[in-house]
Amino acid sequence: MKLSQRIAFILITLSLAGIQGCAEDKKVPGAQYILDATMTLSDGTVLAMDIVLPQGEGPFPVMLWRTPYNKDGVTQGEIRQFVEKGYAAVSMDTRGRFKSDGAWDPFRYERGDGFETHEWIGKQKWCNGSIGLAGGSYLGFTQCIAAPEGSKFVKAMVPEVPWGNTYRDCLYTGGAYHLLLGQFWGALQTLAGMHTPPADLPKTIPDFDKDRLFFHLPLAAWDDCLGVKIQYLRDWVAHPTHDDYWKACEVGDRIENLQCAALYVGGWFDIFTDGVLEYWIAARTRAASESARKHQYLVMGPWNHGGSADDGKVGDMNFGPQSSFKKSKSRMAFLDEMVRGQDTGFSREQPPIRYYVMGANHWRDDDEWPPRESQPTPFYLAADGPANSLAGSGALAWEKPAEANPSDTFVYDPQNPVPTCGGSLLWPTAGPRDQSEVEKRADVLVYSSPVLSETVEVTGPVFLKLFAASTATDTDFTAKLVDVAPGPDGKEIPYGITDGILRARFRESDKQTSLIEPGKVYEYTIAMGNTSIAFLPGHRIRLEVSSSNFPRFDRNPNTGHAFGADADLVSATQTIFHSSQYASHLLLPILKQ
């Protein structure tokens, strides 16, 4: 990520922190504003909120936003359209943020605090007993984790780019730690917006690029580079397995208590792509009632965490203006039907899932994910010489390779990791980015198909079955699916579509780990995420294999030591096999029309 974009994100956060109250020109005419109202939780924590009541006699249906980014920003912005439509609106600072007291420990209190808030609002004289929940990202998580607690007052929620399992969806993937998200986002939440800031809080926000903060080791005490102790950052690193620590931060089997309708919005290049899909699938198949299961809706488009662009441009690709999603109209129709009981036609017209097929650039409706017509199909790695970099001879073929097919080797040096280039990120640099510079590296193996003569549609979850050996006792393997498009002057442009990572010690489970034996061949299943893309005639399908994606993920030091303990890094030699015995292959969910 470029420094200017990081600074922009910081400034957004700080600008929200600076908003005070609600300016008169931002208020809805005739509405009653009750600013900085409070409620007291069962443990004595006092939460602050703004309550806006529409003109007219109540009680009213209520919309709720619970945010760590300052309720005042919500009060001045998003709630206006709802108040004008006759909804009461509540924007609340979550525990420990801005005007709400208590300890700020991300994710851990949102289930209980959310449920108590639902119950408190539902019993107020200005509430008619029907509540809708709204907001995106962390605000989406506050909905998804609290709604299954079963408050009778919650009728619907509209989580945008949310997740429900903080360990698997947010902070760890394949055992690798989301360094960019965890340390940058996590640090900013302490550096700005704390109800009670730490006594040793720095006066200025450090420059993460200039000061090379992402390179700081050991991770167990990474906050030393900030000059302030941030306990939750240390806790996240201290729990690299999916252990009991994370139970407070995930929905789990509580999804079976979900009683409300929901409209979810996700993006193919959002960091929570898999999280929103998994939550929707669970809600649609396991929610508490047939009615709740029936009224679970999902829209998946070619967007990053910031949502859809009017012109269809995402990253370095353009999917057409038809890819834009006018969420306000759909959201209001959904909420008016589910919260107010009005017949808006939403449930008759909206399919359970509507997703965008990139490349073909059109929408498709379905009732399940992955589509039943999608068939996992092996696409084998092959090479008649070294596959290192684009200059190598790596290939992809539908036929299983011959026994004599040679293996490929590369050296993974964590002191010189492969830089993150687009992908499913939280940041503005997300999306399908040109991988040309990445593919020049000798530590990136490149396997390409011949130029396609017909369309190959890949819709569903993508996996890589990789047979590999390493000189280390623990290491990482990464995989990236690439759409190679014809460009100007005959030059091909490789766009990253979806990717994954697997830490060797997590090859069998994310709950228990086991080191590997140097030199021994192991089979690794790398989950590369969900997508929907049509690889068009004239394009190529490409796979990149390496061992790092930094700073999106932390660097594996290759030592096999306890996670977060190392300050020293060692190189590892990796060998990738693609013979008939060890037939490494992509599993592409191919959908034939």
C-alpha positions in Angstrom: 0.0 0.0 0.0 1.3 3.5 -0.9 2.0 5.8 2.0 -0.5 8.4 0.7 -3.3 5.8 0.9 -2.4 4.9 4.4 -2.4 8.5 5.4 -5.8 8.9 3.8 -7.2 6.1 5.9 -5.6 7.7 9.1 -7.1 11.1 8.2 -10.5 9.5 7.8 -10.3 7.9 11.2 -9.1 11.2 12.8 -11.7 13.3 11.1 -14.4 11.0 12.6 -12.8 11.5 15.9 -13.0 15.3 15.5 -16.8 15.5 14.8 -18.7 16.8 17.8 -22.4 16.6 18.1 -24.6 17.3 15.1 -24.4 20.6 13.2 -27.8 22.3 12.6 -27.4 22.1 8.8 -27.0 18.3 9.1 -30.2 17.8 11.1 -33.5 16.5 9.6 -36.1 19.2 9.8 -38.7 18.5 12.5 -36.7 15.6 14.0 -35.9 15.5 17.7 -32.2 15.0 18.5 -31.2 13.5 21.8 -27.4 13.7 21.7 -25.1 11.8 24.0 -27.8 9.8 25.7 -26.6 6.8 27.8 -27.5 3.3 28.8 -25.9 1.2 31.5 -25.0 -2.4 30.8 -25.4 -5.2 33.3 -21.7 -4.9 34.2 -22.0 -1.2 34.9 -20.4 0.0 31.7 -22.1 3.2 30.3 -22.5 3.4 26.6 -23.1 6.6 24.8 -25.5 7.1 21.9 -27.4 9.6 19.8 -31.1 9.1 19.4 -33.0 10.8 16.6 -36.8 10.6 16.5 -38.7 11.5 13.3 -41.4 14.1 13.1 -44.8 12.8 14.2 -46.3 10.7 16.9 -44.5 7.5 17.9 -43.7 4.9 18.7 -41.5 4.2 15.7 -39.5 1.4 14.1 -35.8 1.9 15.0 -32.6 1.6 13.1 -29.4 0.9 15.1 -25.7 1.4 14.3 -23.1 0.3 16.8 -19.7 1.7 15.8 -16.1 2.0 17.1 -15.5 4.9 14.6 -17.5 7.6 16.4 -21.3 7.7 16.6 -21.3 11.4 15.7 -20.2 10.6 12.1 -23.2 8.2 11.7 -25.6 10.8 13.2 -24.5 13.4 10.7 -24.5 11.0 7.8 -26.2 7.7 7.1 -29.2 8.0 9.4 -30.7 10.9 7.6 -32.5 8.9 4.9 -34.0 6.6 7.5 -35.3 9.5 9.7 -36.8 11.1 6.7 -38.7 7.8 6.0 -40.2 7.7 9.5 -37.6 5.5 11.3 -36.2 6.5 14.7 -32.4 6.1 14.6 -29.8 5.3 17.2 -26.0 5.6 16.7 -23.9 4.2 19.5 -20.2 4.2 20.4 -19.1 0.7 21.2 -17.5 -0.1 24.5 -14.3 1.9 25.2 -14.6 4.1 22.1 -15.1 7.9 22.0 -17.9 8.7 24.5 -18.6 5.1 25.7 -16.6 4.0 28.7 -15.2 0.6 29.5 -12.2 -1.2 28.1 -11.7 -1.3 24.3 -10.9 -4.9 23.4 -11.9 -5.3 19.8 -14.6 -8.0 19.0 -14.8 -9.5 22.4 -17.8 -7.6 24.0 -19.9 -7.1 20.9 -22.2 -10.1 21.4 -23.3 -9.3 24.9 -23.3 -5.5 24.5 -25.2 -5.7 21.3 -27.9 -8.0 22.8 -28.4 -5.8 25.8 -28.6 -2.7 23.5 -31.3 -4.5 21.5 -33.3 -5.3 24.6 -32.9 -1.7 26.0 -34.1 0.0 22.8 -37.0 -2.4 22.3 -38.4 -1.4 25.7 -38.2 2.3 25.1 -41.5 4.2 24.7 -40.4 5.6 21.4 -39.8 2.1 19.9 -42.7 0.2 18.4 -41.0 -3.1 19.1 -39.3 -3.5 15.7 -35.5 -2.9 15.3 -33.3 -3.0 12.2 -29.5 -3.2 12.3 -27.2 -1.4 9.8 -23.6 -0.6 9.0 -20.6 -2.1 7.3 -17.2 -3.7 8.2 -16.9 -3.7 12.0 -20.4 -2.4 12.2 -21.5 -5.4 10.2 -19.7 -7.7 12.6 -21.5 -6.1 15.5 -24.8 -7.1 13.8 -23.7 -10.6 12.8 -22.4 -11.6 16.3 -25.3 -10.1 18.3 -28.4 -10.9 16.2 -28.2 -14.6 16.9 -28.6 -13.9 20.6 -32.3 -13.8 19.7 -33.7 -10.5 20.8 -37.4 -10.6 19.8 -37.2 -6.9 18.9 -34.6 -7.4 16.0 -36.5 -8.0 12.8 -33.8 -7.5 10.2 -30.2 -6.6 9.6 -28.2 -5.3 6.7 -24.5 -6.1 7.3 -22.2 -4.8 4.5 -18.8 -6.5 4.1 -19.1 -8.3 7.5 -17.8 -11.5 9.0 -18.8 -13.8 11.8 -15.6 -15.7 12.8 -12.9 -13.3 13.8 -10.1 -15.9 13.9 -10.7 -17.5 10.4 -12.4 -14.6 8.6 -10.4 -11.6 10.0 -7.1 -12.2 11.7 -5.7 -15.6 10.5 -5.8 -17.4 7.2 -4.3 -20.9 6.9 -2.5 -20.2 10.1 -0.8 -17.1 8.8 -1.4 -13.8 10.6 -3.1 -10.9 8.9 -0.3 -8.5 9.7 -1.5 -5.5 7.7 -5.0 -5.7 9.1 -4.1 -6.7 12.6 -1.2 -4.3 13.3 -2.2 -1.3 11.3 -5.9 -1.2 11.9 -5.5 -2.5 15.5 -2.8 0.1 16.3 -4.9 2.9 14.9 -7.8 2.1 17.1 -5.6 2.7 20.2 -3.8 5.7 18.7 -7.1 7.5 17.9 -10.6 7.3 19.4 -10.0 5.7 22.8 -12.5 6.8 25.6 -9.6 6.6 28.0 -6.3 6.8 26.1 -3.2 5.0 27.6 -0.9 7.3 29.6 2.0 6.5 27.3 0.1 7.2 24.1 2.4 8.8 21.4 1.6 12.4 20.5 1.9 11.6 16.8 1.0 8.7 14.6 4.1 7.0 13.3 4.9 6.5 9.6 4.4 2.8 9.1 6.3 2.9 5.8 9.2 5.2 6.6 9.8 3.6 10.0 9.4 0.0 8.5 7.1 -0.9 11.3 5.7 -4.0 9.6 9.2 -5.4 9.6 9.5 -5.0 13.4 10.2 -8.2 15.4 9.4 -10.1 17.5 5.6 -9.9 16.8 4.9 -10.9 20.4 6.0 -7.4 21.4 5.4 -5.6 18.2 3.8 -2.7 19.9 7.3 -1.7 21.3 7.9 0.0 18.0 4.9 2.3 18.8 6.1 3.1 22.3 2.7 2.1 23.8 1.6 -1.3 25.0 -1.5 -2.6 23.2 -2.6 -5.7 25.0 -5.1 -7.0 22.5 -2.4 -7.0 19.8 -0.3 -9.1 22.0 -3.3 -11.4 22.7 -4.0 -11.9 19.0 -0.4 -13.0 18.4 -0.4 -15.2 21.6 -3.3 -17.2 20.2 -2.3 -18.3 16.7 -4.5 -21.4 16.9 -8.3 -21.5 16.8 -8.5 -22.0 20.6 -11.0 -21.0 23.3 -9.8 -17.4 23.3 -11.6 -16.8 20.0 -15.0 -18.1 21.1 -16.1 -14.7 22.4 -15.3 -13.3 18.9 -17.3 -15.7 16.7 -20.9 -16.7 16.1 -20.3 -20.5 15.9 -23.3 -22.7 16.6 -25.3 -19.6 17.8 -26.3 -19.1 14.2 -29.0 -21.7 14.9 -30.7 -19.1 17.2 -30.9 -16.5 14.4 -34.5 -15.3 14.0 -34.2 -12.2 11.9 -34.1 -11.6 8.1 -30.9 -10.3 6.6 -29.5 -8.6 3.5 -25.7 -9.1 3.2 -23.4 -7.3 0.8 -20.0 -8.6 0.0 -17.2 -8.1 -2.6 -15.0 -10.4 -4.5 -12.0 -8.3 -3.5 -13.0 -7.5 0.1 -10.9 -9.0 2.9 -14.1 -10.6 4.3 -15.3 -12.3 1.1 -15.2 -15.8 2.5 -16.6 -14.6 5.8 -19.8 -13.2 4.5 -20.4 -16.2 2.2 -19.9 -18.6 5.1 -22.2 -16.6 7.4 -25.0 -16.5 4.7 -24.7 -20.2 4.0 -24.9 -21.0 7.7 -27.9 -18.6 8.2 -29.7 -19.9 5.2 -29.4 -23.6 6.2 -29.3 -23.4 10.0 -31.2 -20.4 11.3 -33.9 -20.9 13.9 -37.0 -21.0 11.7 -38.1 -21.6 8.2 -39.0 -18.0 7.9 -35.6 -16.8 9.0 -33.8 -19.2 6.7 -36.0 -18.1 3.8 -35.3 -14.4 4.2 -31.5 -14.5 4.0 -30.2 -12.6 1.0 -26.7 -11.9 -0.3 -25.3 -9.7 -3.0 -21.7 -10.3 -4.1 -20.1 -7.9 -6.6 -16.7 -7.1 -8.0 -15.9 -4.7 -5.2 -13.3 -4.1 -2.5 -14.0 -3.1 1.1 -15.2 0.4 0.0 -18.1 -1.0 -2.0 -19.0 -0.5 -5.7 -17.8 2.2 -8.0 -20.2 3.9 -10.3 -17.9 3.4 -13.3 -17.2 -0.3 -12.5 -13.4 0.3 -12.0 -11.8 -1.9 -9.3 -8.1 -2.1 -8.9 -6.6 -2.2 -12.5 -9.7 -3.7 -14.1 -13.1 -2.3 -15.1 -16.2 -4.5 -14.9 -18.6 -2.0 -16.4 -21.1 0.4 -14.9 -23.6 -2.4 -14.6 -21.5 -3.8 -11.8 -22.4 -0.9 -9.5 -24.9 -1.6 -6.7 -27.4 1.0 -5.7 -27.6 -0.2 -2.1 -29.8 2.6 -0.7 -32.8 1.5 -2.8 -32.5 -2.2 -2.2 -31.7 -1.7 1.5 -34.7 0.5 2.1 -37.1 -1.9 0.2 -35.8 -4.8 2.3 -36.1 -3.0 5.6 -39.5 -1.5 4.9 -40.7 -5.0 4.3 -39.0 -6.8 7.1 -39.1 -4.1 9.8 -42.2 -2.2 9.0 -44.2 -5.0 7.4 -44.9 -3.1 4.2 -45.3 -5.0 0.9 -42.4 -3.6 -1.2 -42.1 -6.7 -3.3 -38.5 -7.3 -2.2 -38.9 -10.9 -1.1 -40.8 -11.7 -4.3 -38.1 -10.2 -6.6 -34.8 -10.8 -4.8 -33.1 -14.1 -5.2 -31.3 -15.7 -2.2 -28.0 -14.8 -3.8 -27.2 -12.5 -6.7 -23.6 -12.5 -7.8 -21.5 -10.8 -10.5 -19.6 -12.9 -13.0 -16.4 -11.0 -13.7 -15.1 -11.1 -17.3 -18.5 -11.9 -18.7 -19.6 -8.8 -16.7 -23.2 -9.7 -15.9 -25.3 -10.6 -12.8 -26.6 -14.0 -12.1 -29.2 -15.2 -9.6 -29.1 -18.5 -7.7 -30.4 -20.1 -4.5 -27.1 -21.7 -3.3 -23.4 -21.3 -3.2 -21.4 -22.7 -4.8 -23.8 -23.2 -7.7 -24.9 -26.8 -8.1 -23.7 -26.7 -11.7 -20.1 -25.8 -10.6 -17.8 -28.8 -10.7 -14.3 -28.9 -9.1 -12.0 -29.7 -12.0 -8.2 -30.4 -11.7 -5.8 -28.2 -13.6 -2.3 -29.7 -13.3 1.0 -28.0 -12.8 3.7 -28.9 -15.3 7.1 -27.7 -16.5 9.8 -28.9 -18.8 12.3 -26.7 -17.1 12.5 -24.2 -14.2 9.2 -22.4 -13.6 10.9 -19.5 -11.7 9.4 -16.1 -12.8 7.5 -15.4 -16.0 10.7 -16.2 -17.9 10.4 -19.8 -16.8 8.6 -22.7 -18.4 5.8 -23.4 -15.9 2.6 -24.6 -17.5 -1.0 -25.6 -16.6 -2.6 -28.6 -18.3 -5.9 -30.5 -18.0 -4.0 -33.8 -18.3 -2.2 -35.3 -15.4 1.6 -34.9 -15.9 3.9 -37.8 -16.9 6.1 -39.4 -14.3 9.3 -37.7 -15.6 8.0 -34.2 -15.1 10.7 -32.4 -13.1 10.2 -30.5 -9.9 10.7 -26.8 -9.3 12.7 -25.1 -6.5 13.0 -21.6 -5.2 14.5 -20.0 -2.1 12.2 -18.2 0.3 14.1 -15.5 2.1 11.9 -13.8 4.8 14.3 -10.8 4.7 13.2 -10.2 1.1 9.5 -11.2 1.0 7.2 -11.1 -2.0 5.4 -7.8 -1.7 1.6 -7.7 -1.5 0.1 -6.6 -4.8 -3.6 -6.1 -4.6 -6.0 -9.0 -3.7 -8.7 -9.2 -1.1 -7.7 -6.4 1.3 -9.2 -3.9 3.6 -7.3 -1.1 1.9 -7.8 1.0 -1.2 -5.0 -1.0 -3.0 -7.3 -4.0 -3.0 -8.5 -5.5 -6.2 -7.2 -7.1 -9.4 -3.7 -5.5 -9.8 -1.1 -6.0 -12.5 1.3 -8.7 -11.3 4.0 -8.0 -13.8 6.6 -6.9 -11.2 5.8 -9.8 -8.9 6.3 -12.3 -11.7 9.8 -11.0 -12.3 11.0 -12.5 -9.0 12.9 -15.8 -9.0 11.1 -16.8 -5.8 7.7 -16.8 -7.6 6.9 -19.8 -9.7 4.7 -19.1 -12.6 2.4 -21.7 -14.3 0.4 -20.6 -17.3 -2.2 -22.2 -19.5 -2.1 -21.9 -23.3 -4.2 -19.1 -24.8 -7.8 -20.0 -24.3 -9.9 -20.7 -27.4 -13.2 -20.7 -25.4 -14.5 -19.3 -22.2 -13.7 -21.0 -18.9 -15.9 -19.8 -16.1 -14.6 -20.3 -12.6 -17.4 -19.8 -10.0 -17.1 -21.1 -6.4 -14.2 -21.8 -4.0 -10.7 -22.3 -5.5 -8.1 -24.6 -4.0 -4.6 -25.7 -4.8 -3.5 -29.2 -4.0 0.3 -28.7 -3.6 2.9 -31.4 -3.1 6.0 -29.7 -1.6 9.1 -30.2 0.5 11.1 -27.6 2.4 14.5 -27.5 4.2 12.7 -25.8 7.1 10.6 -27.3 9.9 7.9 -24.8 9.3 7.3 -22.5 6.4 4.5 -21.0 4.2 3.2 -21.6 0.8 1.1 -19.1 -1.2 -1.0 -19.4 -4.3 -2.5 -16.8 -6.6 -5.0 -17.2 -9.4 -4.3 -14.8 -12.3 -6.3 -13.7 -15.3 -3.8 -13.0 -18.1 -5.5 -10.6 -20.5 -4.2 -9.4 -23.9 -3.0 -5.9 -23.7 -1.9 -3.1 -26.0 0.9 -3.8 -28.5 0.6 -7.6 -27.9 1.7 -7.3 -24.3 -0.1 -9.5 -21.8 -1.3 -8.1 -18.5 -1.6 -10.5 -15.5 -4.4 -9.5 -13.1 -4.5 -11.1 -9.6 -8.0 -12.5 -9.0 -7.9 -14.5 -5.8 -5.3 -16.0 -3.5 -4.5 -18.0 -0.4 -1.8 -19.0 2.0 -1.1 -22.0 4.2 1.4 -22.3 7.1 2.9 -25.8 7.0 2.4 -26.5 10.7 -1.4 -25.8 10.1 -1.7 -28.2 7.2 -3.9 -30.6 9.1 -5.9 -28.3 11.5 -6.1 -24.7 12.7 -6.7 -26.0 16.2 -3.5 -28.1 16.6 -0.2 -27.7 14.9 2.6 -30.1 13.9 6.0 -29.2 12.4 7.2 -30.8 9.2 10.3 -33.0 8.5 12.8 -31.2 6.3 13.1 -32.8 2.9 9.9 -34.8 3.2 7.1 -34.4 0.7 3.8 -33.3 2.1 0.4 -32.6 0.5 -1.0 -29.1 1.3 -4.5 -27.9 0.5 -4.4 -24.2 0.1 -7.8 -22.5 0.1 -7.6 -19.6 -2.4 -11.0 -18.0 -1.7 -14.3 -17.7 -3.5 -14.7 -16.0 -6.8 -16.7 -15.8 -10.0 -14.8 -15.0 -13.2 -15.1 -15.9 -16.8 -11.6 -16.4 -18.4 -12.3 -15.3 -21.9 -11.0 -16.5 -25.3 -7.6 -14.9 -25.9 -6.8 -14.9 -22.2 -4.7 -17.3 -20.2 -5.3 -18.9 -16.7 -2.2 -18.5 -14.5 -1.1 -19.7 -11.1 1.7 -18.1 -9.0 3.3 -20.1 -6.2 5.6 -18.7 -3.6 6.0 -18.5 0.2 5.2 -14.9 1.2 2.7 -12.1 0.7 4.0 -9.2 2.8 2.8 -7.2 4.6 -0.7 -8.6 4.1 0.5 -11.7 6.0 3.4 -12.0 8.5 6.6 -13.5 7.3 7.3 -17.1 8.4 10.8 -17.1 9.9 11.3 -20.7 8.9 12.6 -21.7 12.4 9.7 -23.7 13.7 9.8 -21.8 17.0 6.7 -20.6 18.8 4.7 -18.0 16.8 5.7 -14.5 17.5 8.9 -15.3 19.4 11.5 -14.9 16.6 13.5 -11.8 15.9 15.8 -13.8 13.6 14.9 -15.1 10.2 16.4 -17.9 8.1 16.0 -18.8 4.5 14.4 -22.0 3.3 14.7 -23.9 0.0 11.3 -25.0 -1.3 10.6 -27.8 -3.8 7.3 -28.1 -5.7 6.4 -31.4 -7.3 4.2 -32.0 -10.3 4.8 -35.6 -11.3 2.2 -38.4 -11.7 3.0 -39.5 -8.2 2.9 -36.0 -6.8 0.5 -34.3 -9.1 0.1 -30.8 -7.8 -3.0 -29.2 -9.2 -5.5 -26.4 -9.0 -9.1 -27.4 -8.2 -11.1 -24.9 -10.3 -14.9 -24.8 -9.8 -15.8 -24.7 -13.4 -19.3 -23.9 -14.4 -20.4 -24.9 -17.8 -23.4 -23.2 -19.2 
